[in-house]
Amino acid sequence: MTNLEQDTHKRDKENSQSEKEKKEKSREERLDEGLAESFPASDPPAVTREPIPKKD
């Protein structure tokens, strides 16, 4: 492999890694945005308790 081929291969590999990082960051940003939009939930969780007995 010539120096030119090695340089090209190295540059292609770096670009590939950079693209993967960008895609992963974009994915994380979309997940964060979706999470932020879904909370607080419009319907709070239901909590059931036994009634407190009245004192006479």
N, C-alpha and C positions, 0 to 999 in steps of 0.2 A: 504494500500500500504506500503510495507516495505521500509526501507531506501535504500536498493540496487535498488529497482524498481524506487524509486523517483530519485535517482542519475542517473540511466540509462535514465529515461524520460527527466530529465533536460539536460543531455549531448546530447541526440538525438535532443532536441529542439534547443540547441545552434548550433549543427552541421547543422541543417536545415536552420537556420537563416544565418549562415556563407556561406552556399552554395548559398542561394538566393542573398546575397551581392556580391559574386564572379560573379554570372551570370549577375547581374545587371551592375556591373562594366565592365564586358566583353562586354556587349551590348552597354554601353555608349562609350567604347573605339572604338568599331566597327563603331558606328554612327559618332564619331569624325573623324575617319580615312576616312570614306566615304565622309564626308563633306569637309575635307581638300583636298581630291582628286578631288572633283567636282568644286572647286573654285580656282583661278578665272575661270569663265566660258570661254570656248574656243570661244564662240560667244558672244561678248559684246551686251548688250541690245540696240535695235535700238532706236534712239532718233530722232524724226522728229520735225523740226522747220520751221516756215515760213521764206522764204528768206528775207534777209535784203534789203530794197529798196536802190538802188544806188542813190547817190547824184549827181545832174547834175552840 
